[in-house]
Amino acid sequence: MDIKISSNIDSVVLITIDSLRYDRIGYYNYDNFVQTPTIDTLASKGIIFTNSISHGGGTPEAFPSLLCSVPPPYSLEDRNVWKYKTIAQYLKESGFTCAAFHSNPYLTRIFGYNKGFDFFFEGDTNVFMKNNYFMALNILFRNKAPITNAKQLTDKCIKWLKNAKKPFFLWIHYMDAHFPYLPPVDVSGVALSLKGRILWPFLMSIKIQRKCYKSPPKFKETLIKLYNKAIISIDREINNLLRELQKVSKKPLIILTADHGEAFWEHFTFGHSSVYDEIIRIPLIIYIKGLKGRIEYQVGSSGILPTILEILGIDLGSNTKLYGHNLLTVQEDYPIISVSLDPPFGTRAISYRTPSWKYIRIEKLNGKLLREELFLLNKDPLEKINQINYRRDLADEAIEAINKWRIRSLVRYRIRNIKNIK
């Protein structure tokens, strides 16, 4: 794609949606897509990526790559971003006013995500640590999840936008598509809303989350309906946000994506704690006025930061090396490593994905191998037939790449610890 962009962009807006599956957005042309007119309109006017991959199976593993363009974390200790430079820090150094709005407990200042922001709203994230009894009462009687919902978050964001000093960088992260799914009653309807609230205590059982065959079909159907309605409510609020943005920004750069997707027992789990495609394949749209296209190459979310910097003409210098590539000038498929760390079960899932095949390694956090899988995506896109015993050549190629990434991560971790000791 021939990219010619003038330097008069007056705002950068990053919209991230927690747990948003790629196949729920209309422009992907899947049968189970949701009515998301705002996102679809943005896609029709911008650049869409049909094969975008997250580096993490959960928020803590996905965002270091997304916001800092670094490799995915190998260990639990490597999931914060204190040691990395964020998008906000780069843009603030270039004269941007920076603001963030979210309510995810893994994206708080505790983990370094406030770095570079002039205004940082993180909601009442402590509510996740409160007594589950009171959380359940809020869900059942008030239809209130332990988050700042899409409308509340958008209203706060719009209030900030009205007085924002240009150029500005705005990051907003919506949590409504994350479990428990509690869309507004005017979107879901009273009956469906009540069903969802009653189901919530049952879903807190790890047995139900982990075992597909013990979950009745109507149980899953209700959850999926609520999930889809939550996406509709997010789309509605994004529309309100973009309408306000039009009033204050003449030439915005808008990026819309997700940190990861959501599983509904396709591979025997619910939620997001794996590296199958329902989790790591994500929607990605880049909008710049007058620039349209469709990029089929496989790309990683670590390319978001270098793309922003190159569009704005911000020079990193010769000493700074980012993990990702400029998404708008990509000319080939890049293999993507993704990680999902699961502390309750003490496991790590690692995937090495190419457009045509994927290798998955499940291991204990100490590195002990539990299981290997290999899927030929061009013949088996739903990842149902494990070919590990027939294509060891592909598995060996993936293992070599994973070992290089693992060594790099361990060296980086040791250097950091030595500095801390000193």
Secondary structure, DSSP 8 states (H G I E B T S, - for coil): ------S---EEEEEEETT--GGGSGGG--TT----HHHHHHHHHSEEETTEE-SBSSHHHHHHHHHH-----SSGGG-S-TTS--HHHHHHHTT-EEEEE---GGGSGGGTTTTT-SEEE--SGGGGGS-HHHHHHHHHHH---SS--HHHHHHHHHHHHTT--SSEEEEEEE-TTSSS----HHHH-HHHHHHHHHHHHHHT-HHHHH-GGGS-HHHHHHHHHHHHHHHHHHHHHHHHHHHHHHHH-SSEEEEEEES---EESTTS-EES-S-SHHHHEE-EEEEETTB-EEE-S-EEGGGHHHHHHHHHT----TT---SS--GGG--S---EEEEEEEGGGTEEEEEEE-SSEEEEEEEETTS-EEEEEEEETTT-TT--S--TTT-HHHHHHHHHHHHHHHHHHHHHHHHHHHHHH-
